[in-house]
C-alpha cells in the first residue's frame, strides 16, 4: 500500500513536470511567433541566419572549420529550429524575401553591365 502511494506521488509529480514543460514550450513558441513575424524580428532573424552562415559553405579555411560548423549548428538547432517549430511560414517568408532581394540585385548588376 505504501509502495502504491509512492508510485501515485511520482506519477503526479511527473504529470506536473510534463504540464509545466508543455506550458513553458508553448509560451516560448508564442514569443518566437510574435517576435520573428514582425519586421524587426525578421531583420534580427535574417542577421542571425547570416551570422550562422546557414547558406554559406562551412568548410572554408581549415582553422575556421570547427568554429563555422559550431556556429552553423547552433543557429540551425537553437534559432532556426525554434522559429520553424513556432511557425514555418515566418522562415519561408524570410527566405522568399531574401531570394527576391538577391534577384533584384542580380538584375540591377546585370543591367548596369550592358
For each residue, the residues with C-beta under 8 A, 3 or more apart:
1: 4 5
2: 5 6
3: 6 7
4: 1 7 8
5: 1 2 8 9
6: 2 3 9 10
7: 3 4 10 11
8: 4 5 11 12
9: 5 6 12 13
10: 6 7 13 14
11: 7 8 14 15
12: 8 9 15 16
13: 9 10 16 17
14: 10 11 17 18
15: 11 12 18 19
16: 12 13 19 20
17: 13 14 20 21
18: 14 15 21 22
19: 15 16 22 23
20: 16 17 23 24
21: 17 18 24 25
22: 18 19 25 26
23: 19 20 26 27
24: 20 21 27 28
25: 21 22 28 29
26: 22 23 29 30
27: 23 24 30 31
28: 24 25 31 32 82
29: 25 26 32 33 82 85 86
30: 26 27 33 34 86
31: 27 28 34 35
32: 28 29 35 36 82 83 85 86 87
33: 29 30 36 37 86 87 90
34: 30 31 37 38 41
35: 31 32 38 41 44
36: 32 33 41 42 44 45 83 86 87 90
37: 33 34 41 42 87 90
38: 34 35 41 42
39: 42 43
40: 43 44
41: 34 35 36 37 38 44 45
42: 36 37 38 39 45 46 90 93 94 97
43: 39 40 46 47
44: 35 36 40 41 47 48
45: 36 41 42 48 49 79 83 90 91 94
46: 42 43 49 50 94 98
47: 43 44 50 51
48: 44 45 51 52 75 79
49: 45 46 52 54 55 75 79 80 94
50: 46 47 53 54
51: 47 48 71 75
52: 48 49 71 72 74 75 76 79 80
53: 50 56 57 58 68 71 72 75
54: 49 50 72 75 76 80
55: 49
56: 53 68
57: 53 60
58: 53 65 68 69 72
59: 65 68
60: 57 64 65 68
61: 64 65
62: 65
63:
64: 60 61 67 68
65: 58 59 60 61 62 68 69
66: 69 70
67: 64 70 71
68: 53 56 58 59 60 64 65 71 72
69: 58 65 66 72 73
70: 66 67 73 74
71: 51 52 53 67 68 74 75
72: 52 53 54 58 68 69 75 76
73: 69 70 76 77
74: 52 70 71 77 78 79
75: 48 49 51 52 53 54 71 72 78 79 80
76: 52 54 72 73 79 80 81
77: 73 74 80 81
78: 74 75 81 82
79: 45 48 49 52 74 75 76 82 83
80: 49 52 54 75 76 77 83 84 91
81: 76 77 78 84 85
82: 28 29 32 78 79 85 86
83: 32 36 45 79 80 86 87 90 91
84: 80 81 87 88 91
85: 29 32 81 82
86: 29 30 32 33 36 82 83 90
87: 32 33 36 37 83 84 90 91
88: 84 91 92
89: 92 93
90: 33 36 37 42 45 83 86 87 93 94
91: 45 80 83 84 87 88 94 95
92: 88 89 95 96
93: 42 89 90 96 97
94: 42 45 46 49 90 91 97 98
95: 91 92 98 99
96: 92 93 99 100
97: 42 93 94 100 101
98: 46 94 95 101 102
99: 95 96 102 103
100: 96 97 103 104
101: 97 98 104 105
102: 98 99 105 106
103: 99 100 106 107
104: 100 101 107 108
105: 101 102 108 109
106: 102 103 109 110
107: 103 104 110 111
108: 104 105 111 112
109: 105 106 112 113
110: 106 107 113 114
111: 107 108 114
112: 108 109
113: 109 110
114: 110 111
